[in-house]
């Protein structure tokens, strides 16, 4: 044990720890697809979901339902942040970007902050 640690223990000074409680937001999007003849075409339509938002350090992206359906898809984006307001703003931005980049109609949006 180092002398500095012994001194801290003798004095009773323990370093204070800051507790950070992360907030989690979950955005689920249900898409309607047109003209997808096979699953390969469906995967190609959603390539940007993982390629763009899947690489963001505060986001996790996954297809969560309708895996074998050719006419619809359900994707979920989970976001981590320091506050519910920050997560809400981030998910708003992601939802807008998805509407601009993904060539599929969004039928339903479900959002939850945990």
N, C-alpha and C positions, 0 to 999 in steps of 0.2 A: 504494500500500500504506500502511496506517495505521501510525502510530508504535508502537502497542501490538502489532500483528502483527510488525513488525520486531524489537521487543524479545523477543517470544516465540521467534522464529526464531534470534536471536543466542544466547539462553540455552539453546536446545535443549529447552525445555519444550514438548512437544506434548500437547495435551489427550488424556486417555485416553478411549477409547470403550468403552462397555459393549455386549457382544454379547448380544442376546436371541434365543434359539432357540425359535420357537413350536412347539408340539405340535399335531398335527391328529388329530381323531377322526372316524371315519366310521360312521354308523349307517344301516343299510339295513333297511327294513321292507317285508315282502311282505303285502299285504292281500287278503282275500277279500271280494268285494262281492256283495250280493244285491239284486235288484229294480232294477238299472240297465238301463233300456230303450234308452238311447243314450249317446253320449259326453258330451252336455251334462249328463245326470244324473250321470255319473261325475265330471266336472269340479266339479259343484256339491257332491258329497259330500266333495271334498278342497279346497274353497275356503279353509278355515282353515289348511291346510298353508302356503300362501304368505302369506296375510293376517296370520297371527299370527307364525309362526316365521321366515318369509322376511324380516321387517323387523328381526329381531334383529341387532345389529352383529357378533356372534361366530358367527353361523350362516349357512349357505347351504343352501337347500332346492330339490330338483328331483325331478320324476318321471323315473326313470331306466330303466324298462322297462315292458312291457305297455301301451304307449300306446294301442293300438287294441282291447285286450281289454275286454269289458264286465263280466267276472266277477272280475277281479283287477287289482291295481295294485302297483307297486313304487316306493317313494319313498326317497331318500337325503338324509340331513342330515349336513353336514360342520360340525364345530365347531373353532374355534381357541382355544387357551388357553396359559397359561404353563407348565402342568405336566400330566402324564398324569392325575394324580389330579383336578385341576380339570376336565379334559375329561370324565372318567368320571362325575363328579358331575353335570355339565351335561347329558350325554347321558341319564343316568338320569332327570333331571327332565323333559327333553323327551319321552322315551319315555312316561313316566307321564301327562304332559299330553295327548299324542296319544291314548293309550288312553281318556282321559276325554272328549275332544272329537270325535274322528272316529268316525262311525257305520259302522265296518267292522271285521271280525275280523282280528286280526293273526295270520298263519299262521307267519311266520318272522322272526327278528330276527338280523341279523349286525352285529357291532361290531368295529371295528379301530382301534387307536391307532397312529399313525405318528410 
